[in-house]
C-alpha cells in the first residue's frame, strides 16, 4: 500500500507486526513507539463514525489507525481528539495521501504534497477478499487433481467453501470433475485459462507493504533480507523477479519481493542490519510484504526452494512478476508460465 511509504515522507517509521497491525514511531526527536491496530473502511469517515468507535471502547492514544478513502475536516478533528490516527488514501484513484497520525508524544499532519500512488501498482479492490476460494484454485493449479477433502485441507477452508468456489468455475468450463478409483476429483479443465482467471480476480496479498533501498544487487538483497528475517524466527519467502530469475531466467531483477510473517513482532531492525534503508515506492529495490492472504505461502506439508531461497506459492510468483517495474514484464511472464505449468504437470503425475 503506497500510504505506508507516504508516512515515511512525513517522518514516521512503519514497522509491520502483522497484516493488520503496525508499530509507528517518529523518526526525529525522542522516539516513542506505539503499536496500532489497522482498520480499513470502505466509506468516508465522519464524526459519527468516530463516536461509534468510542462507544465500543476508547483506545489508548495512537493505538487505532483508520485507513479511509476520504474524511471531512470535522472527522479528522474528532479522531485526533480521541487519540485515533487517520490515513486518507483512496485505493482506486491518484489522490495524494493525507490525514493525521497520533503518536504518544505528538500528532503529525500529513500534507497534500505527499506521494501519490505508484502507477505500476494495481489499485486495491474494496470489499471482502475471497482468500479461501482463490487458495482453492491455487492448489488445483499447482498440485493437479484433488478430492474435495484434500482441497479443503490444503486451502484451510471447509468442504462447503470448496464446493462453492468450484461450482462457478465448473459452469464456466474452467474446472472439471474426474473419477479415480471411484473417488471424484477436481482438476483444471484448461490450465492456462484458469491461470488467466486467477490473475484477473486476485486482488493482491493485502496486509502491509514497506519499501526498502539497498546498494547490493537485487538478488543479494533478497537473500540478505530472508536470512535476517529467518534468523529472527520469522517465516519468509521470495517472489517476483528474483524468484522468476531462479526458475526461468529472462531479465535482470529490478526489485525484490519478500513476504514475511512477523507474528506480532516489528519487522525493521532485521532489514537495517542487512544494509537496507526505508524508502519510497518509486526508488525501492525491495518490497517487504506482511500479507493478509495466507495463500501466498506454499501449501502445508510442502516446501518450495531454489538455490537455498524459500519461494512463495507459484501463482504468487506469477502475479508479482506481472506487476513488476520494467518494459519487458510481459516477456518475463511468458517465460515463467510454461515452467510453472510443467511443474504442475509433474506434481499431478506423482
N, C-alpha and C positions, 0 to 999 in steps of 0.2 A: 504494500500500500504506500503510495507516494507521500501520504501525510506524515509518516514517521520520519522520512528524510527532511520534510519541512520543519519538523521540530528541531532537528539538528541545526538548521539555519538560524533558529531563534535562541540557540544556546541551551537546549535541553537534550541531554543524552538519554537515549532509549535503550533499555536493557530488557529484552523479552524474557519472561519467566514461564510463559505458556502461550497457547494460541489466543487466549483472551485475557492476558494479564501482563503488565509491563512494570518495570521499575523505572521511575523517572527521576532525574537529578539535574540540577542546574550546572552548566559547565563552568561557571565562574563563581567566585566568592567561596564562602564556606558551604561546601556541597552537602546538602541534606536530601537524602533519597526518600522516595515514597513509592510503595507498591500499589498500583491502581488496577482495579478490575475494569476491563474494557467492555462497554455495552454499545452495540450498534443499533441505531434507529433508522427506519426506512422513511420516516416523515420528518418534517421540520420541527424543531424544538420550540416550545412555547413556555411561558411561565407556569402554566397549569401542569405541564409535563414535569417540570422541576418540582412543583409542590407534590405531585403524586409520588415521585421518588422519595421525598422526605417523609411522606406518610408511611412508607414501607420501612422506615428506619433511617436516621441520619448517618451517613458515612462519615468517618473521620476525615479531616481536611486533606483533600487530594487523593483519597482512596477510591474515587469513582471517576472514570473518564468516559464521557458520552461522545460517540462519533456520529455525527448527523449530517444530512445533505445541506441543511440551511438552519439558521437560527436568528431570531429577532434580537435587537439590542437589549430589550427587556428580559428576554430569556437568558442571554449571556450574563446580565447583571444579577438575575436571580440565582443562577447557577454559581457564580463566583461568590456571592454572599453566603451560599450554602456549603462552600468548600468543594464544589464539583467542577472538574475540568470539562471543557467542551472543545471538541475539534470539529470544525466545519469543513467537510471535504466531500464535494459532490462526486460520487463514484462513476457517474456516467458522462460528465462534461469536463470542459477545460478550465473550470473556475479555480482561482487561487485558493490556497488553504488559509483559513482564518480561525479565530477562536481565542480561548484563554486557557492557559494551563496553570492550575493551582498546585503549588508546592507548599511544603510545611512552612517555609520562611518567606515566600513571595508569590505573587501572581504575575505570569508572563503573558503579555498581549501578543498574539500572532498577527502580523501585519499583512496587508493586502499585496505586498510586494514579494511574498514568499513564492517558492517554486510551484509551477503548475504541474499537472500530471505528465509523466513521461509518455510521449506519443506512441512509443513502441509497446507500451504495456496495454493489454486488453482491458477495457473497462470492467469494473466489478459489476456483478449482476445482483440486483436486490432480491430479497426473498430467501426462504429456507433452502439450504444447499442439500441436494439429494445424494450425500456421500455414499450411503449404503447401496443404492441402485447402481451408481457409477462404479463402485468397487466390485459388484457382481459381474459387470461387463468386463472390468479389468481382468478378473480371474478367468473368464471364458476366453479372452483374447490371448492370455499368456500361458495358460495351462491346458487348454483344449477341453474336450468333452468332460462333463462332470455331472454328477447327480445333484438334485436339488438340495439334499442334505449336505453334500460336500461344498456346494457353493455357499450355503448359509454359514457353514463353519469357517470357511476361508475368508469370507467377507464380513464375518462377525455380525450377521443380521439373521432375522427369523426366516423360516421357510416361507411364511406368508409374504414377507417382503421380497424374497427371491421370486416367488410366483408373480407378484405384482410388477416387479422390474422386467421380467421376461415376456409377459403377456403382450405388451405393445410391440416389442421387438419381433416377436413371432408373427404378429399381424402384418408387420412391415417387411417380412421376408428376410430379416437380418439374423435371426436365430432359429434353429431347427431342433426338433426333438428326435433322438435316435434311441435304439434299444441295443443293449449289450448284455448278453446272457440273461435276458428277461428284465434287466434293470433299465428304466428310462434314464437317458442322459440328455443334457443340453449342450449344444455346440454352435459355433458361429456358422451361419449359412453362407456368408461371404465375409472373409476376414477383413479385407480392405474396406468394404462398405461399412462394417461395424466399427472399424477404427475411425473412419470419417465421421460416423455418428457420434462416437465418444468425444472426439476432438471438438466437434461443433457444440456439444452440450455441456462439456466440462467447464465449470465456472472458475477454475483456478483453485489452488490449495487453501485459500483463506488464511486465517491466522495473522501473523505479524512478520513483516519483512524489514530487515535493516540492511543498509548498504555500506560496503567497505572498499577501501582502496589499498592496493599494495604495489610494490615495485618489482617483485619477483614475477616470473612467468605465471600465467593464469593456472595451468595445471599444478604448479608447485604451491600456489596459494591455496588451491582446493585441498591438496594433500596436507599442508600445514594446518589448515583450519580443522579438517577432520581429525587429525592427530591430537590437536589441542582440545577439541570438544570431547573426543572419545576418552582422552586421559582424565577428564573431569567426570567421567562416568555417565556421559550423555550420549544416547544413540545418535548417529549421524549417517547421512547418505548423500552421495554426489549425484547431480543430474545435469541437464543442459549440455552445453558444448563440450565440457571436459569428459563427461561420460560417453557422449557420442564419439568423441575422438578415440576412445579406447575400443569401441565396438565397430565403428565404421568411419575411419579417418577421411575427412573431406576438406576441412579448413582449419586454420589455426584458431583455437578457442579464444574468444574475446572477453568472456565473462564467466566466472564460475558460479554455479548454483549449488548451495549446500543446505540440506534440510537437517534440523536438529530438534531433539525433544528434551528440553531442559528440566521438565517435571518440577517446576516451581523455583528453580534456581536461575538467577540472572545470567544471560549469555553476553559477555562483553570482554572481561579481562582475558579470557582464553584467546580471543582473536587479537587483542592488542599485543599479547605475548607472542603471537605468531606473526608479528610485524605487519599487522593490518590496522588501518585507521578509519574511523567512521567517516562516511562521505555522503554526498547526494547521489541520487539515482543516475544522473547523467554521466558522471565521471567514475562510477563504481566499477571495480574489476571483480567483485564477489558479492553475491546476494546470500544472506543468511535468512532462511525462512523457518519459522516455527509454525508448522501447518496446523490448521483445524481439521483438514481431511486426513483421516487415518489411512486412506488408501495409497498415499504416496510411498509408504513403506512396503517392502516385499511381503508376499503372503506369509502368514505364520507357518513356521516349520521349514521355511526356505531361506536361502541366502543368495545374494547376488553380489559378486565382487569381480573386478577386473584389475589386474596389476596391484592387488592388495588394497584397492579402494572399494568401500561398500557403495553399491549403487541403489538408487531409488527404483521404484516399480517401473517396468519398461514403458508403460504408457505415459508415465510422468516424464521420462526422458524425452519422449517424442514431443510432448506438449511444451516442455521448457525449451527445446531446440527451436520449435516453431515460433516462439516469441522472443528469441534471442536477437540482439542487435546485429546488423550486417546485411549487405545486399544479397548475399548468396544463401539466405536461410532456406529457401525452397529447395535448393540443390542438396543442402545438408539433410533436410527432412527426407528427401527422395533417396539419399544414400543409406539412411538409418532404417527406414521402413522394411526393406527386404531382409535385413539382418534380424530384426525383431520377429518378422514373420517366420523365418527359418527356425529361429529358436523356439517359437511357439509350436511349430510343427514337430520339432524334435521332442519337446516336452509332452505333446499329445501322444506320441508313439511309444512312450515309455510304459 
